[in-house]
């Protein structure tokens, strides 16, 4: 078990009534300890700044449905209030579920030959988004779960289930009713996991973990993709 960290400070005294007085008007350095344990905080901030995209598997067995879909990623910053070291990651903010297959309007559909028309695939988006405040903050410390090479924080906001996922994104199977923040790095989430474990060890006393989610100006309600899973059209709220 790590040794709890104490608040320590140095002080000087010129009070001749003090047992620490050195005489001749010279103060002596003393150590003053504070019995209160200091608990540090790890901060995870999910921004509204889009910084790329990632392909996530749909895990549908049907040959007609795209095997994977392209989802935008956003900047995420991790830091703590002791080292102030900042690490930057990419994270998804949209959770798409397959809803239905549609036929793209064109010449073939106009002629009644729909079987020749291009197929589109409609995915419904169930994201988590702050409703009232520009930034919403959660204490997610007690929701941490580390299982082999996967780190998750799963919690609820009102009736909405939310999960932060770090691991091999190809193994993630999204569940209906849960909104996901999927962390994307070059090592299948291991860079983020190592970062969190390092900070926890360095900060000694189990730190708090605060999640800050910045509200986006536009959030898609649904997405239409082609057979390759690339977005043809975003439908906004």
Secondary structure, 3 states (H helix, E strand, C coil): CCCCCEEEEEECCCCCCCCCCCCCCCCCCEEEEEEEECCCEEEEEEEEEEEEEEEEECCCCCCCCCCEEEEEEEEEEEEECCCCCCEEEEEECCCEEEEEEEECCCHHHHCCCHHHCCEEEEEEECCCCCCCCCEEEEECHHHEEEECCEEEEEEEECCEEEEEEECCHHHCCCCCCEEEEEEECCCCCHHHHHHHHHHHHHCCCCCEEEEEEECCCCCEEEEEECCCCCEEEEEEC
